[in-house]
């Protein structure tokens, strides 16, 4: 067992002591996606992902099907307010010593904002200041919060950069989505903060 109490496994979920035995879920050791430190993410979605990886490698290793680390995607809801996080928070990134760039956006989840059942979305995205690679994100809002956090989790797994997200193509429909995707809006804010000191003529909030 590892110091965290989990069964040591490799990137294919094989146990260290016997490669014919796989371990997944709460009993398996986990490492953070970025820091490689022990991660205690005991969540069903993480366990399911590990199970899929193990299943795809039972009869021979497939190099493209491995566990790169725990992204730690969470979402919940209390009294109508939904909140979620994927990857590192700003506080965690700063504690780990990452130079970071932060982008934020607030916008309604429908357009126009006068549509029934519209909720304000707050989106914060954390990027590495040097490479502009996404490190994490946080969402506060309504029913769309869960899938926004899942999208951030996928962006982290794909090592997406701020330019990648800023140029993301997305569908927009008044009854289903905002006119500007929250991740694109927050990324635009981060890029503005990044380039403003270099090009003082770049001012103001990003536009759709």
C-alpha positions, 0 to 999 in steps of 0.5 A: 500500500502507498502512504495514502492507504491505496493500492500502488498502481501504474498508469494502466491501473495494474497493481505494483506487486502483480501486474495481473491484478488491477485496482480501481476506485477508492482502494487505488492510489491516486496522484494529482494531475499536475503535482503528482502528489497523493490525491484522495479523490474518492468520487464515483466519476473518478472510479468509473474512469479508472475502471474504463482504463483497466477494462481497456488494458486487461488483454494488452496495454494500449498506450493511448489508454492510461491514467495521467492523474486525478483531475478531481472534478466535483459539483454539487448544489445547495438551495438552488445554487450549484457550484463546481471545480475541476483541477487546481483552484487559485489557492491550491495553484498558489500554494504549489508555487505555480505562477498563474494567470486568472480569468473571470466572467459573469454572465446569464445562462440564457440570452436575453437575460430576461428569459424565464429561469435564467441564472447568473454564471460566475466562471473563474479559469486558472492558467499557468502564466508562462505556458498559458496551459489551463490548470483549473476552473471554478463555476457558480451558477444554475443547472448548467454548472455540472457540464461546464465543470466537466468541460473544464475537466476535459480541457485539463486532460487535453492540456488545452491552452488559453488560445485553444479555449478562446478559439473554441467553437460552440453552439448558441441557442437563446433557450439553452445557452448564453450568447457567449460561452462562459469559458470563452469569456473567462479565457478572454479576460485572462488573455486581456490581463496577460497582454495588457502590460505588453500592449497598453492599447488593449483595454476593456472587457472582451466582447462576443 
